[in-house]
Amino acid sequence: MRSGCRRLDISSLLLVALLTCCAGAFGQAPSRESFGLLPWSQQIAVRERWLEKHHQLILPMMRAHGVDMWIVVNEEFHNDPLTEFIAPPRPYAGNRDFFVFVDAGAKGLRKIAVTGYAEDNLKRFFEAPDDPRPAEKVLPELYQQFKPRKIALSYGAQRGVERSLTYDTYNFIAEKMGSDAAQHFAPAADLIEDYLDTRIPEEFDTYKKMVQLTDSLTRRALSREVIKPGQTTVGDVRRWFYDQLGNYGVGTWFQPDLRVQRRGMKNDISRGFLAVAPESRVIEPGDLVHVDFGITYMGLNTDWQKVAYVLRDGENDVPAGLKQALKNTNELQDALTMRAARPGRLAGEVYKQAMQETREKGIEAQIYSHAIGNQGHGLGPGIDFRAAKRADLGENQGKRLRNGSYMSIELNTLTPVPEWDNQKVYVMEEDDAYLTDDGFKFFLPRQEQWYVIK
């Protein structure tokens, strides 16, 4: 876990800003190399070095949760979302591949792979014989040898990565290990959350490069390089994002979304949020354009929201009311990241303090920040208005913020804009950040001025 503040590399930020500027001015996109993106073989090598560090965390976490045996199963054509984070991030094509972690007491952590075939890289991390034996023989032997009192499996949880075990495989394990073993099965959710919400220092620089690429693509999308007012549609911008993902050899974990607000146009609302604009909508002068975009690379994910204003004929600057609206969102960010959030604080306490401070300033706001890392909507405490309403989580949402964890600081404010006849405007921002003793620190400086499309 990371502790303490890490200074931003200003020179790298300036380089990314320069490359992004040059892309718009000269039509040349920044290269993969300028963001430090690696070929796939090198990505695997780096991630396997990370895996060694993550494996060192497993035994203390198992003991903290009273888990004696943890079993993760990868199925043919149904990859378990945990596999690439507990085993070498390579393709697995066996009918059922088992990865078993056992607390062997004074002998430490035993790691046993029960797979369909032997593989050199797997042997670096697990006990894996050259002539693999079938799981129906190995699993009952492991139970009889270690007699675990708690066997953690991925079932009985609210989040997908924590409930990924199939019905048939659960029954297979129960049948082969025996009815006595099945009495010791338990959900692995708490252990999985601990494991996936813990970042290691070695991941930091890679993640910062990912944020820089995310920011660069978002700035380019919200510029004349991509948007020609009166011609470009929302679908055009989305398709541009997809093509850039291919150009840079990265993935994404959700569809790039755009939202458009316009003077005199009623905002469509979906589930309490400003709705995504239809792909056919043409972006016009005077529009407020919002982008929600993130990338997937090296088993990590980013999540990013930024806003732009399209100048009208005769305008040289963004209307003052819109500037105030963005400032209100910056105030909300400060309340959450700088003054409320601290390691060890309950997520609900942080939420209530930030919202109280914002209300006292007369700002209408929503907070829906979430953990990020191995998953886009990651496991870990969320500072979220919906969680604050859940009775099962308790008044302060019982989860404490973890020092060094990553979070997408996602939120919005709703501000009446005088130049728009006091029509209320959403300013939604989302920035990836990491928690320190002094609160959340953004990987890149947040947006404090509107991106302008002339």
N, C-alpha and C positions, 0 to 999 in steps of 0.2 A: 504494500500500500504506500501511496505517496503521502508524505507529511511535509508541511511547510510550503512556502510560496516559491514558485519557480519563475524567474524573470523571462519575459518574452524576448525572443531573438529579434530585435528591431531590424537588423540588417536583412533578415529573411523576409520580414513583412514588407520592407521597402522593395525588395526584389520582386515579390509576387505582385505588388501594386504596379511596379514598372512594367512587368510582363503583361499584366492585364490591360494596362493603358496602351501599350504598344499593339496588343492584339486588336483593339478597337481602332487605333489610328492607322495601322499598316496592313490589317487583314491577316496577320500571322498569329496563329494561336500559340500560346506557350507550350513547350514540348513536355512530354512525359518526364524527361530527365530533369527539367527545371523544377519539378515537384518531388524529385527523388523517388519516383515510382520504380519498382524492381520487376525484372522478369519473374515469371511464375516459379521457376526452380529456386531462385534466390528468396522469393517470398516464403516458400516452404521451409527453406533452411533457417531463416530468421524466426519463423513461427515455432519451429521445433526447439530452438534455443529458449524461446519464451515458455514453451511447454515444460521444459525442465524446471524452470522457476515456479510455474504454477503447480506442478506436482509436489513441490516441497511444501505447499500450503495445505495439501489434502488431509494428511494425518491429523494435524492440529484442529482442522475444521471438523473432521469426523468425530473426534473426541469431544469437541465443544458441543456437538449435537447428539452425543451418545450413540453414534452410528458405528457398528462393528464391521459391517460389510456393505459396500455400495456397488450396485450392478447397473451398468449402462448397456443397452442393447441396440445395435444398428441392424436394420433389416434391409433386405434386397428391395430396391425401388422405393424405399421408405426410410431415408436416412434420418437418424435421430439428430435433432438440433444440438445435442450435447457432444456428439462424437468428435467433431473437429476441434473441440476445446479440451477434451480429456485424452485424446489419442492423436498421433501424428496426423496433420490435416491433409490426408491423401485419400484417394477414392477407395471405398470398401464395397465389395460386390458379393460378399458371402450371403447365403440365405439368412442366417442370423449370426452376427459377430458379437461376442460378449466381452466386455471389459470390466473386470472385477477388481475392486480395491478392498483389501482386508487389513484390519488392525490386528497385527500379530503380536501385540504386547511389546515385550522387551526387544523383539526382533524388528520392530518398526512396521512400516507399510509394505505389504505384499501386493504386487500388481500382476494380475494374471490375465492374459488375452486368450480367449477361446474362439478361434477364427477358422475359416474354411481352408486357409492355406498359410504357409509360413512366409514372412517378409522381413528383410534385413532391418529396415528402419523401425518396424514395430518392436523388434527384439531389443532395441536400444532403450525402450520405455517399459516393456512388459516381459514377464516370463511367457515365452511363446516357443514351444518345441518345433523342431524341423518337420516332424510328422504329427500334425495336430490331431488331438483326440476329440471325439464328438462331445458336445455340451451335455448331453444326457448322462454321460459318464463323469465328466469333470465337475459339474455343479453339485451333485450329491456328495462327491468326495470332499469338496471344499467345505460343505456344511458340516459333515461329520468330523473333519479335521479341526475346524475352528469353533464350531458351535456358537455362531454369532447370536447375540440376544436381540439385535436390531438390524434388519436387512433393508436398506433404503432402496426404493425403486421409484421410477418416474410415473406416479399415478396419484389420483386424489388431490389435485391442486387446481388453482384458478388460472395459472398462466400456461401457455402451450408448451414451452420448453420444460416445464415441470411435470407435465402429464402426458408425455410423449409415448409411453409404453402402450403397445397395442393389447387388446383384449386377449387375442390368441397367444401372444408371447407371455403375458402374465400367467395364463393358464399353463403354458408349457413349463415355465420356471417352477410354478407351484407343484405341478405333477412330478417333475423330474427331481426336485429337491426334497419332496415329500411333505406330507401334511404337517409334520412337526415344524419344519422350516417355515411353511406358509404362515404359521401363527406368529412369526416374528417379522413379517413384512410390514413396512411402514413407508409413508410418503417421504420422498427425499427433498421436498420443496425447500425447506430451510437451508439444507446443505447446498443445494444447487444455487440458491440465491447468494449465499455467502461466497461461493466459488466464482460465480459469474460477475458479481459486483465488486470484486477485488482486482484492482489494476496493479500492475507491477511497473517499476520505474522504466524498464526497458521499452515499454510500449509508448511512452510519452512523445518522443520525437516523431515517431511514425504517425501518431494520431494528429499531432500539430500539422504535419504535412498534408494529411487528409483534409483538415479544416481549411488550410490554405487553398487547396484545389477546389473545395466546395465553394469557398468565398469567391474565388476567381471566376468560376463558371456562373455563379449567381450574378456577379457584377456584369459579366459580359451579356448574360441573358437580359438584364435590365438596362440595356443600352441600345444605341442606334445600330450596333453591329447586328442585332437580332430583330429589334422592334422598329418597324417603319409605321408611325402613327397613321391610322386610316387604312392600312393594308394588312398588317400582321394580325393573325388571330391567336387566341389562346392555344389552340391546337398546334399552330406553327411553333410556338415557343416550347411547348412540351416535346414535340418531335426533335427540336434542336437539342434539348437536354439529352434525349435518348441517344442521339448520334454522338454527342460528346462523351457519354459513358463508354461507347464503343471505341472512340478515338483514343481514350486514355486507358483503356483496358481495366476499368473498374466497374463495379455493379451498383445496384441500388436496392433498397429494401422496401420502397414504396414508390408509387407513381408521382412524378413531379406535378405539383398542383399550382395553379394560379387563381387568384381572386381579384376581381376588378370592382372598384367603387367609383361611382360617377355622380356628379352633382345632379340632383333631381331624380335619380334612379333609386328605387326602393331596393334595399339590400335583401337578398334571399338568405334565409337562416336555415341551418341544418344542425339539429341536435345541440342547439345553443351556441353555435359558432357561425361566423360568416361562411356562406356556402361557396364551394369551388365553382368557378365560372365555367360555362359550357365551352367546348372547344371551338364552336363556331363564332364566338364573340370576337368582334374586331376591336382592337385597342385603339382608342381615339385620343386626340388632344384633350387635356383636362382630366384624364383618368388617373386614378391611384391604382397602381399595380403591385400586387403582393405575390411573392414566390415562396413556396415551401419545397425544399429539395434536400436530398442527402445522398451520400455515396457509401458503398460497401467495399472494403479492401482489407486484406490481411486479417480477416476475421473480426474487424471492427467496423463501426458505422458512425456516420455523422448525421446531423439534423439541423437545418438552417432555414431561417425565414428572414426576408428582407423586403423593403418597400421602395417604390420609385414613383415619381410624379412625371406625367407627360405634360410639358409646357403647352399652353394654348398660344394661338397666334397673338403676338404683341407682348407676351409674358417673358420676362427675363429671370424670374425667380419663383420659388415655391411660395404660395400664399402663406401669410403669417399664421393663420389659423391651423394650417397643416403642420407648420413648424412647431407650434405649441402642442399639437397632438402627439408628435414624436417625442417631444420633451417630456410629456406625461408618462409615456412608456419608459423612457430612460429613468424617470423618478421611481417607477415601480421596480425596475431592474435593481436600482441602488438599494431600495428598501429590502429586497429579498437577498441579494448576493452579498452586500457589504455589511448590513446591520442586523439581519435576522439569522442568517445561516451560520452555524458553527458545528464542527464535529461533535457528535454525541447528543445534539439536540434532537428532540422528537420532531418528525416532519410536520405534525399538526401544529406544534408550537411555532415553528418557523412560518408556516402559512398564515396563522392568525396574526402574528406580529406584523408581517409585511402588509397584509390586507388592512389592518387597523391603521397603520401609518399612512397608507395611501388614501383611505377614506377620510382621515382627518385633513388631508390636503384637498379634499373635494374631487378626487379622481375616481371615475367609475372604472373598475378593473376586474380582470379574471386572471388566475394563475393556474397553470396545468403543466408544470414542469415534471420531467420524468428522468429516471436513470437511463444512461446510454453507455454502450461499450460493445460487448459481443452481440447484443441485439440492439436494434434501433429503439424500440420501446423496451428498454432493458429491465432486468430485475433489480430490485433495491427500493429504498424509500422514494416515494413520489410526493412532491409538494403540489397538491392538486385539489381543486375545489370539490371534485367528485368524491375523492377519498375522505375529505372533511365531513361529508354527509353520511358516510357509511358507519352504521352503529357497531358493526362487528369489529371495526378497527379501533374503537374507543375514541374518547374525546380528542386525544392528541395523536391519533393514528400510529400507535405503538412502535413504529420503526424509527430507529435513530440514524442520523446522517453519519456516513462512514468517511473518515478522513482519507483523502486521496481518490475517492470515487469520482466518476465523471457523471455530469448531469446536463441535459438540455434545458436551459433556462427558457421556458416557453410560456408566453403570457400575452395579454393585450390590454389596451385601454380604449375607452369609447368616449370621444370628445366632440362636442358641438363646434362646428367650424363656421365662423361668421361669414366668410366669403361664399359659403355654400348655403346661405339662409339658415344657419344654425343646424343644418343636417348633421347628424352624428356620424363620425368616421371611426372605424376600427384601425388601430395601428398595432399590428401583431409582429412581434419580434421573437426570434429563437436563436440562441447562441450556445454553443457547447462550452462547458466550463468544468473545472476540477476544484474539489474542495480542499481548502487549506485551513490552518489554524485561524486565519483572518477572514474566513468566508470563501465564497466562490470566486475564482479568477477565470476570466475568459481566455480561451486559447488565442483569440485574436481580438483586437479592440472592437467593441460593439458599434452598431450604426448610430450615429448622433446627428447625421445630416441626411436629407433625402437624396437618393440617387435621382438624377435628373435626365430625362429623355427629351431632347430638343426636337 
